[in-house]
Amino acid sequence: METCVTGCVRRIMSLVGNWVAAEELKPLEDELEGILFQAVRLSQTLRCQRACWSVRHLGSGAHASSNTGHANSPVFFEGGSMNDKHGDEDSDGEDVQTSYRKIVEIVVSPGLFKRGNTDGERFDVESCVEPSEVKCKKPSIGAGHSGLTKGPR
């Protein structure tokens, strides 16, 4: 495993090394190696579980809200499986996400989902263990037709 991780670090550093000051190369390489080792250990732990774990990027599976299945369709924010990294509030204190259908602009990180339990049962039930981090577009309220509609309260 160590050889594989070290090889990955070298390949990544060969791409980004030119953009980093020489004195920052070794600390960056060490930090990247630590992250990759932790990721491999987590993967090994999850692989030994009876439950089925999956890392899902928006646009795949049941939790993607593009709803139409078309590549250019917008993805709408879903509170149960997404966190808006910079959620803003209206001036009256009402959270924008509760009053408008927000469109995901940028996906920061994927979500972690679990299907089944430790007894190897209940694979019909899926839960979001770690929501996707997203950045939503700010709605343009009062600026003509923005494509956003007021949702139920």
N, CA and C of each residue as an Amber inpcrd file, in Angstrom:
protein
   459
   0.8260000  -1.1880000   0.0000000   0.0000000   0.0000000   0.0000000
   0.8740000   1.2580000   0.0000000   1.9620000   1.2250000   0.7470000
   2.8330000   2.3910000   0.8450000   3.4140000   2.7810000  -0.5120000
   3.8130000   1.7850000  -1.2820000   4.3710000   2.0460000  -2.6080000
   3.3450000   2.7020000  -3.5200000   2.1200000   2.2190000  -3.4540000
   1.0370000   2.7750000  -4.2780000   0.7490000   4.2300000  -3.8990000
   0.6350000   4.4970000  -2.5860000   0.3610000   5.8620000  -2.1260000
   1.5090000   6.7900000  -2.4960000   2.7350000   6.3280000  -2.3150000
   3.9020000   7.1530000  -2.6620000   3.9070000   7.4640000  -4.1570000
   3.5550000   6.4940000  -4.9790000   3.4680000   6.7250000  -6.4250000
   2.3970000   7.7530000  -6.7720000   1.2620000   7.6680000  -6.1030000
   0.1900000   8.6520000  -6.3390000   0.6440000  10.0500000  -5.9440000
   1.3160000  10.1550000  -4.8000000   1.8120000  11.4620000  -4.3470000
   2.7780000  12.0360000  -5.3750000   3.6640000  11.2140000  -5.8910000
   4.6300000  11.6930000  -6.8960000   3.9260000  12.2010000  -8.1540000
   2.9030000  11.4420000  -8.6070000   2.1750000  11.8720000  -9.8130000
   1.4390000  13.1840000  -9.5810000   0.8210000  13.3120000  -8.4300000
   0.0960000  14.5510000  -8.1260000   1.0690000  15.7150000  -8.0080000
   2.1850000  15.4940000  -7.3080000   3.1680000  16.5690000  -7.1290000
   3.8130000  16.9590000  -8.4560000   3.9320000  16.0200000  -9.3980000
   4.5010000  16.3670000 -10.7040000   3.5790000  17.3380000 -11.4450000
   2.2790000  17.2910000 -11.1270000   1.3350000  18.2070000 -11.7630000
   1.2770000  19.5620000 -11.0730000   1.2520000  19.5590000  -9.7420000
   1.0610000  20.8170000  -9.0100000   2.3590000  21.4180000  -8.4950000
   3.4450000  20.6650000  -8.5610000   4.7200000  21.1310000  -8.0160000
   5.2280000  22.4260000  -8.6110000   4.9250000  22.6720000  -9.8650000
   5.3950000  23.9020000 -10.5140000   4.7000000  25.1460000  -9.9870000
   3.5780000  24.9820000  -9.3240000   2.8120000  26.1300000  -8.8190000
   3.0730000  26.4130000  -7.3480000   3.9820000  25.6340000  -6.7480000
   4.2540000  25.7590000  -5.3210000   5.6950000  26.2310000  -5.1320000
   5.8830000  27.1220000  -4.1670000   7.2330000  27.5870000  -3.8440000
   8.0680000  26.3940000  -3.3670000   9.3620000  26.4090000  -3.6870000
  10.2500000  25.2770000  -3.3960000  10.2380000  24.8970000  -1.9190000
  10.1880000  25.8780000  -1.0200000  10.2120000  25.5810000   0.4160000
   8.8960000  24.9690000   0.9180000   7.8530000  25.0420000   0.1140000
   6.5530000  24.4840000   0.5050000   6.3100000  23.0910000  -0.0790000
   7.2050000  22.6160000  -0.9580000   7.0060000  21.3220000  -1.6110000
   6.9720000  20.1490000  -0.6330000   7.9720000  20.0510000   0.2330000
   8.0570000  18.9120000   1.1580000   6.8800000  18.8980000   2.1350000
   6.5230000  20.0190000   2.7900000   5.3510000  19.9840000   3.6840000
   4.0550000  19.6210000   2.9480000   3.9070000  20.1190000   1.7230000
   2.7190000  19.7920000   0.9390000   2.6940000  18.3070000   0.5870000
   3.8390000  17.7760000   0.1940000   3.9480000  16.3600000  -0.1400000
   3.6320000  15.4890000   1.0750000   4.1360000  15.8630000   2.2450000
   3.8720000  15.1040000   3.4750000   2.3900000  15.1480000   3.8380000
   1.7710000  16.3190000   3.6970000   0.3440000  16.4570000   4.0080000
  -0.5030000  15.6230000   3.0380000  -0.1720000  15.6700000   1.7670000
  -0.8940000  14.8960000   0.7630000  -0.7520000  13.4010000   1.0300000
   0.4520000  12.9640000   1.3890000   0.6710000  11.5570000   1.6960000
  -0.1790000  11.1220000   2.8920000  -0.2670000  11.9620000   3.9170000
  -1.0950000  11.6550000   5.0840000  -2.5670000  11.5350000   4.7190000
  -3.0410000  12.4330000   3.8780000  -4.4420000  12.3970000   3.4380000
  -4.7200000  11.1160000   2.6690000  -3.8320000  10.7600000   1.7550000
  -4.0380000   9.5510000   0.9470000  -3.9820000   8.2850000   1.8000000
  -3.0720000   8.2280000   2.7830000  -3.0210000   7.0650000   3.6700000
  -4.3160000   6.9380000   4.4650000  -4.8420000   8.0590000   4.9700000
  -6.1060000   8.0320000   5.7140000  -7.2510000   7.5840000   4.8120000
  -7.2550000   8.0310000   3.5700000  -8.3100000   7.6470000   2.6310000
  -8.2640000   6.1420000   2.3490000  -7.0730000   5.6010000   2.1860000
  -6.9410000   4.1610000   1.9320000  -7.3860000   3.3710000   3.1580000
  -7.0040000   3.8150000   4.3480000  -7.4350000   3.1190000   5.5650000
  -8.9550000   3.1630000   5.7230000  -9.5710000   4.3020000   5.4410000
 -11.0240000   4.4060000   5.5000000 -11.6670000   3.4660000   4.4850000
 -11.1240000   3.4310000   3.2860000 -11.6420000   2.5380000   2.2540000
 -11.5530000   1.0770000   2.6940000 -10.4470000   0.7020000   3.3200000
 -10.2890000  -0.6660000   3.8000000 -11.3110000  -0.9840000   4.8960000
 -11.5480000  -0.0380000   5.7850000 -12.5330000  -0.2330000   6.8540000
 -13.9320000  -0.3880000   6.2850000 -14.2990000   0.4890000   5.3620000
 -15.6390000   0.4340000   4.7820000 -15.8400000  -0.8390000   3.9640000
 -14.8000000  -1.2990000   3.3100000 -14.8910000  -2.4990000   2.4800000
 -15.1790000  -3.7430000   3.3240000 -14.8010000  -3.7190000   4.6080000
 -15.0210000  -4.8640000   5.4990000 -16.3970000  -4.8440000   6.1510000
 -17.1580000  -3.8110000   5.9650000 -18.4870000  -3.6880000   6.5680000
 -19.4990000  -4.5470000   5.8290000 -20.5180000  -4.9850000   6.5410000
 -21.6090000  -5.7090000   5.8930000 -22.5220000  -4.7520000   5.1550000
 -22.6590000  -3.5590000   5.6890000 -23.4650000  -2.5460000   5.0030000
 -22.7230000  -2.1110000   3.7440000 -23.4640000  -1.5690000   2.8010000
 -22.8820000  -1.1010000   1.5450000 -22.6870000   0.4150000   1.6350000
 -21.4590000   0.8590000   1.5400000 -21.1300000   2.2840000   1.6010000
 -20.8110000   2.7790000   0.2040000 -21.2080000   4.0180000  -0.0920000
 -20.8660000   4.5840000  -1.3960000 -20.6290000   6.0810000  -1.2830000
 -19.6670000   6.5330000  -2.0350000 -19.4020000   7.9620000  -2.1640000
 -20.0590000   8.3730000  -3.4620000 -20.9490000   9.3460000  -3.3890000
 -21.7330000   9.6950000  -4.5660000 -21.5820000  11.1780000  -4.8820000
 -21.1920000  11.4140000  -6.1060000 -21.1120000  12.7790000  -6.6220000
 -22.4800000  13.1390000  -7.1850000 -22.8640000  14.3890000  -7.0910000
 -24.1490000  14.8050000  -7.6450000 -24.2200000  14.4410000  -9.1140000
 -25.3910000  14.0350000  -9.5340000 -25.5810000  13.6490000 -10.9280000
 -25.6630000  12.1530000 -11.0950000 -25.4790000  11.4000000  -9.9870000
 -25.6130000   9.9480000 -10.0800000 -26.4980000   9.4550000  -8.9520000
 -27.3810000   8.5520000  -9.2480000 -28.1940000   7.9170000  -8.2240000
 -29.4380000   8.6860000  -7.8620000 -30.1400000   8.1690000  -6.8700000
 -31.4470000   8.6840000  -6.4980000 -31.3840000  10.0580000  -5.8370000
 -30.2630000  10.4340000  -5.2710000 -30.2090000  11.6950000  -4.5430000
 -29.8600000  12.8850000  -5.4240000 -29.6110000  12.6620000  -6.6960000
 -29.3780000  13.7770000  -7.6010000 -30.7250000  14.3670000  -7.9630000
 -30.8230000  15.6790000  -7.8600000 -32.1160000  16.3060000  -8.0920000
 -32.2260000  16.9460000  -9.4520000 -31.4060000  16.5340000 -10.3840000
 -31.5960000  17.0890000 -11.7130000 -32.9610000  16.6510000 -12.2250000
 -33.4880000  15.5990000 -11.6350000 -34.8550000  15.1140000 -11.8370000
 -35.2120000  14.7750000 -13.2720000 -34.5320000  15.3310000 -14.2400000
 -34.9040000  15.0600000 -15.6190000 -33.9610000  14.0510000 -16.2580000
 -32.7700000  13.8950000 -15.6810000 -31.8050000  12.9650000 -16.2350000
 -31.0160000  13.5320000 -17.3950000 -31.2790000  14.7750000 -17.7890000
 -30.5480000  15.4010000 -18.8810000 -29.2750000  16.0420000 -18.3510000
 -28.2240000  15.9960000 -19.1510000 -26.9200000  16.4850000 -18.7220000
 -26.9250000  17.9780000 -18.3990000 -27.7130000  18.7810000 -19.0950000
 -27.7000000  20.2220000 -18.8850000 -28.7810000  20.6970000 -17.9240000
 -29.4860000  19.7680000 -17.2820000 -30.5420000  20.1310000 -16.3450000
 -29.9280000  20.6550000 -15.0530000 -30.5740000  21.6300000 -14.4210000
 -30.0510000  22.1200000 -13.1400000 -30.2350000  21.0790000 -12.0490000
 -29.3520000  21.1090000 -11.0610000 -29.4810000  20.2520000  -9.8860000
 -30.0120000  21.1380000  -8.7660000 -31.1390000  20.7400000  -8.1690000
 -31.7500000  21.5230000  -7.1110000 -31.2540000  21.0550000  -5.7560000
 -31.1020000  22.0030000  -4.8520000 -30.6300000  21.7390000  -3.4990000
 -31.5980000  20.8230000  -2.7530000 -31.0540000  19.8100000  -2.0830000
 -31.8310000  18.9190000  -1.2220000 -31.2050000  18.9270000   0.1590000
 -31.9430000  19.4400000   1.1350000 -31.4190000  19.5790000   2.4860000
 -30.9960000  18.2800000   3.1400000 -31.6210000  17.1570000   2.7940000
 -31.2850000  15.8910000   3.4240000 -29.9720000  15.2900000   2.9790000
 -29.5010000  15.6660000   1.7920000 -28.2730000  15.0660000   1.2830000
 -27.2430000  16.1030000   0.8260000 -27.4990000  17.3910000   1.1320000
 -26.5720000  18.4580000   0.7300000 -26.4730000  19.5180000   1.8210000
 -25.3020000  20.1300000   1.9250000 -25.0880000  21.2980000   2.7630000
 -24.6490000  22.4320000   1.8570000 -25.3120000  23.5850000   1.9720000
 -24.8990000  24.7610000   1.2110000 -23.7730000  25.4220000   1.9840000
 -22.5780000  25.4550000   1.3800000 -21.3840000  25.9920000   2.0530000
 -21.5410000  27.4460000   2.4750000 -22.3000000  28.2180000   1.7250000
 -22.4410000  29.6370000   2.0310000 -23.8990000  30.0320000   1.9770000
 -24.7410000  29.3470000   2.7250000 -26.1630000  29.6690000   2.7370000
 -26.3820000  31.0780000   3.2700000 -27.1070000  31.8770000   2.5230000
 -27.3980000  33.2420000   2.9210000 -28.8050000  33.3140000   3.4800000
 -29.0950000  34.3950000   4.1920000 -30.4260000  34.5980000   4.7220000
 -31.0250000  35.8610000   4.1460000 -32.3560000  35.8560000   4.0050000
 -33.0760000  37.0590000   3.5880000 -32.9540000  38.1040000   4.6730000
 -33.2780000  39.3280000   4.3420000 -33.1830000  40.4130000   5.3070000
 -34.1250000  40.2260000   6.4830000 -35.2480000  39.5400000   6.2860000
 -36.1850000  39.3320000   7.3860000 -35.8210000  38.1160000   8.2330000
 -34.6630000  37.4840000   7.9590000 -34.1990000  36.3700000   8.7630000
 -34.6820000  35.0100000   8.2900000 -35.5340000  34.9730000   7.2850000
 -36.0250000  33.6940000   6.7730000 -34.9610000  33.0760000   5.8880000
 -34.6680000  31.8210000   6.1090000 -33.6520000  31.1350000   5.3290000
 -34.1190000  31.0120000   3.8800000 -33.2400000  31.4100000   2.9450000
 -33.5840000  31.3790000   1.5220000 -33.9420000  29.9740000   1.0760000
 -33.2080000  28.9530000   1.5830000 -33.4470000  27.5960000   1.1080000
 -34.8210000  27.0760000   1.4950000 -35.4780000  27.6480000   2.5050000
 -36.8050000  27.1660000   2.8670000 -37.8870000  27.8370000   2.0490000
 -37.5700000  28.9410000   1.3660000 -38.6110000  29.6300000   0.6270000
 -38.4380000  29.5770000  -0.8880000 -37.2930000  29.1430000  -1.3810000
 -37.0540000  29.0780000  -2.8260000 -36.3580000  27.7720000  -3.1690000
 -36.6010000  27.2850000  -4.3640000 -35.8430000  26.1320000  -4.8460000
 -34.4920000  26.6470000  -5.3050000 -33.4500000  26.2910000  -4.5590000
 -32.1190000  26.7790000  -4.8940000 -31.4580000  25.8340000  -5.8850000
 -30.7230000  26.4210000  -6.7970000 -30.0050000  25.6530000  -7.8140000
 -28.5440000  25.5300000  -7.3840000 -28.0230000  24.3020000  -7.4310000
 -26.6340000  24.0540000  -7.0860000 -25.7570000  24.6210000  -8.1870000
 -24.8220000  25.4750000  -7.8010000 -23.9070000  26.0920000  -8.7650000
 -22.5860000  25.3240000  -8.8310000 -22.0410000  24.9460000  -7.6620000
 -20.7540000  24.2580000  -7.5970000 -20.8560000  23.1210000  -6.5830000
 -20.3320000  21.9650000  -6.9380000 -20.2340000  20.8450000  -6.0070000
 -18.8360000  20.8840000  -5.4090000 -18.7490000  21.0530000  -4.0930000
 -17.4620000  21.1400000  -3.4150000 -16.9310000  19.7510000  -3.0850000
 -17.8060000  18.8820000  -2.5680000 -17.3950000  17.5180000  -2.2530000
 -18.5910000  16.5770000  -2.3610000 -18.3240000  15.2910000  -2.6140000
 -19.4190000  14.3230000  -2.7420000 -19.9770000  13.9310000  -1.3780000
 -21.0900000  13.2010000  -1.3860000 -21.7050000  12.7260000  -0.1530000
 -21.3630000  11.2620000   0.1020000 -21.5270000  10.8510000   1.3720000
 -21.2890000   9.4650000   1.7630000 -22.6300000   8.8490000   2.1400000
 -22.9660000   7.7220000   1.5190000 -24.2530000   7.0720000   1.7240000
 -24.0460000   5.6390000   2.2120000 -25.0020000   5.1690000   3.0040000
 -24.9430000   3.8170000   3.5600000 -26.2570000   3.1050000   3.2590000
 -26.1450000   1.8840000   2.8180000 -27.3090000   1.0440000   2.5240000
 -27.1420000  -0.2400000   3.3420000 -28.1600000  -0.6020000   4.1160000
 -28.1050000  -1.8060000   4.9290000 -27.5600000  -1.5270000   6.3220000
 -27.4430000  -2.6000000   7.1260000 -26.9510000  -2.4460000   8.4940000
 -25.8140000  -3.4270000   8.7620000 -25.3480000  -3.4680000  10.0050000
 -24.2060000  -4.3220000  10.3460000 -24.5470000  -5.8060000  10.3270000
 -25.8400000  -6.1300000  10.3160000 -26.2580000  -7.5240000  10.2270000
 -26.3980000  -7.9940000   8.7800000 -26.1130000  -7.1260000   7.8380000
 -26.2410000  -7.4730000   6.4290000 -27.6860000  -7.4850000   5.9570000
 -28.5400000  -6.7230000   6.6330000 -29.9600000  -6.6440000   6.2860000
 -30.3320000  -5.2040000   5.9760000 -31.5660000  -5.0220000   5.5270000
 -32.1580000  -3.6960000   5.2850000 -31.4320000  -2.9320000   4.1770000
 -31.0940000  -3.6200000   3.0960000 -30.4540000  -2.9530000   1.9690000
 -31.4410000  -2.1100000   1.1610000 -32.7190000  -2.1720000   1.5310000
 -33.7290000  -1.3400000   0.8840000 -33.7510000   0.0690000   1.4750000
 -33.0260000   0.2780000   2.5740000 -33.0060000   1.5810000   3.2420000
 -31.6310000   2.2120000   3.0510000 -31.6370000   3.4120000   2.4720000
 -30.3860000   4.1400000   2.2770000 -30.4200000   5.4070000   3.1070000
 -29.3010000   5.7290000   3.7270000 -29.2220000   6.9660000   4.5030000
 -27.9810000   7.7460000   4.0970000 -28.1050000   9.0550000   4.1990000
 -26.9760000   9.9400000   3.9080000 -26.2040000  10.1390000   5.2070000
 -24.9820000   9.6330000   5.2560000 -24.1630000   9.7270000   6.4470000
 -23.4130000  11.0570000   6.4810000 -22.9250000  11.4880000   5.3360000
 -22.2190000  12.7650000   5.2070000 -22.7230000  13.4500000   3.9510000
 -23.4230000  14.5880000   4.1120000 -24.0030000  15.2650000   2.9460000
 -22.9460000  15.8380000   2.0000000 -23.3210000  15.9700000   0.7420000
 -22.4820000  16.6510000  -0.2470000 -22.3750000  18.1180000   0.1450000
 -21.2010000  18.6840000  -0.0340000 -21.0160000  20.1200000   0.1930000
 -21.2060000  20.8040000  -1.1540000 -22.1020000  21.7780000  -1.2050000
 -22.3910000  22.4790000  -2.4500000 -22.4120000  23.9790000  -2.1980000
 -22.3420000  24.7340000  -3.2650000 -22.5330000  26.1800000  -3.2420000
 -23.6860000  26.4650000  -4.1780000 -24.7420000  27.0680000  -3.6400000
 -25.9290000  27.3390000  -4.4400000 -25.8910000  28.7510000  -5.0130000
 -26.5800000  28.9130000  -6.1420000 -26.7250000  30.2310000  -6.7470000
 -27.6110000  31.0780000  -5.8480000 -27.3060000  32.3530000  -5.7940000
 -28.1840000  33.2630000  -5.0700000 -29.3850000  33.5680000  -5.9480000
 -30.5960000  33.4310000  -5.4060000 -31.7760000  33.7460000  -6.2200000
 -31.8440000  35.2380000  -6.4930000 -32.2580000  35.5820000  -7.6990000
 -32.4000000  36.9980000  -8.0550000 -33.8610000  37.3840000  -7.8540000
 -34.2110000  37.6850000  -6.6250000 -35.5810000  38.0050000  -6.2490000
 -35.9350000  39.3950000  -6.7620000 -37.0560000  39.4750000  -7.4600000
 -37.5400000  40.7650000  -7.9510000 -36.8460000  41.2460000  -9.2060000
 -35.9810000  40.4310000  -9.7780000 -35.2590000  40.8530000 -10.9820000
 -35.8510000  40.1670000 -12.1990000 -37.1340000  40.2380000 -12.3410000
 -37.7820000  39.5750000 -13.4780000 -37.8920000  38.0960000 -13.2280000
 -38.0820000  37.3300000 -14.2890000 -38.2260000  35.8890000 -14.1660000
 -36.8480000  35.2570000 -13.9950000 -36.6190000  34.6420000 -12.8410000
 -35.3070000  34.0330000 -12.5710000 -35.3250000  32.5320000 -12.7370000
 -36.5000000  31.9840000 -13.0000000 -36.5780000  30.5390000 -13.1030000
 -36.8100000  29.8770000 -11.7550000 -36.7600000  30.6660000 -10.6850000
 -36.9830000  30.1310000  -9.3570000 -38.4070000  30.4400000  -8.9230000
 -39.0400000  29.4740000  -8.3060000 -40.3950000  29.6860000  -7.8500000
 -40.4690000  29.5010000  -6.3620000 -41.3750000  30.1980000  -5.7440000
 -41.5540000  30.1000000  -4.3140000 -42.0990000  28.7110000  -3.9930000
 -41.4440000  28.0230000  -3.0680000 -41.8640000  26.6810000  -2.7000000
 -42.8490000  26.7170000  -1.5390000 -43.3650000  25.5590000  -1.1370000
 -44.3060000  25.4990000  -0.0310000 -43.6210000  25.8460000   1.2810000
 -44.3760000  26.4040000   2.1780000 -43.8270000  26.7520000   3.4950000
 -44.2580000  25.7380000   4.5130000
